[in-house]
Amino acid sequence: MSIYAAISLFSTTILIYWVITELFTMLFRFTGLPDERARFQVISLLTGCGYTTKESEMFLSTRRRRRLARVTMLFGYVFNVTIVSAFINVFLSFSRSEIESFFFGMIIPLAVAAIIIIFMRVPKVRALGDRLMQKLADRIVGRTASFNTVMLLDYIGSDTIALITLNHIPAEYAGVPLSQTGLKTDTGILVMLVQKPGKKPVPAGADTVFGLGDQLTVFGDYSVICRAFHARERFTDG
């Protein structure tokens, strides 16, 4: 194999690995996980490094996430073994001068990969990508605006902190002050913050009335939260 073919192989591998990471991150975001937490755990699963945090509990919270995590680990193992074998064969076919040229040539694909990653971090580009993937997610899972969405933020013991976006207001809560909804007394759900469209989050009060487009930061059992707000897991962070 020539040095140019090897550089092409290395560049392609970097690109494929990046695409795979983003793909599995997107799949976990489909299940309602925040982007950064999903990406960190996906990299851990794909590389088999075994690095875990409290956030890993999110990946075990539902059967769908556990299945997806198993697929990610198996895919990462097979992919890594294949790539390592390919590079060993490549290096065994090189002379010393070709190996030195190969390492020098890696600067180019690494620089290209760095530019792509930096470009994807630009807020406007990221927002555009999120909007496109949101539309794709809605088509795949058949969501409509009539469903509220929920995004898992964190675990505290057996309960969760979640973010609810109200695309419609459940009839039992429409025009009713928070103190009269029975959310805390009947379901054990604590509404902590309410963010009106275009405004900053504020603590929820007894007289708080839910409105369309409100984002609610709530605490309680995740399945109960979904049922109480007629919510499905969401995709985007914003």
VENLINJO-V165942 format. One record per pair of residues at least 24 apart in sequence whose C-alpha atoms are under 8 Angstrom apart, sorted by the first residue. I is the first residue (numbers start at 1). J is the second residue. Records with the same first field share a line. If there is no record, write none. Layout:
# VENLINJO-V165942
I: J  J
This chain:
# VENLINJO-V165942
1: 90  93  94
3: 98  101  102
6: 90  102
7: 102  105  106  109
10: 106  109
11: 106  109  110
13: 83
14: 109  110  113
15: 113
21: 46
24: 72
28: 65  68
29: 234  235  236
30: 137  233  234  235
31: 64  65  233  234  235
32: 150  151  152  233  234  235
33: 58  151  152  153  235
34: 151  152  153  236  237
35: 236  237
42: 72
45: 69  72  73  76
46: 72  73  75  76  77
47: 76  77  80
48: 73  76  77
55: 154  155
57: 155
58: 154  155
130: 236
134: 235  236
137: 235
147: 230  231  232
148: 229  230  231  232
149: 231  232  233  234
150: 226  231  232  233  234
151: 233  234  235  237
158: 221
159: 219  220  221  222
160: 219  220  221  222
161: 217  218  219  220
162: 217  218  219  222
163: 215  216  217  218
164: 215  216  217  218  229  231
165: 213  214  215  216
166: 211  212  213  214  215  216
167: 212  213
168: 212  213
169: 210  211  212
170: 229  230
173: 210
174: 209  210  211
175: 209  210
176: 209  210
177: 206  207  208  209  210
178: 205  206  207  208  209  210
179: 205  206  207  208
183: 228
187: 224  228
188: 220  221
189: 218  219  220  221  224  225
190: 218  219  220
191: 216  217  218  219
192: 216  217  218  219
193: 217  218
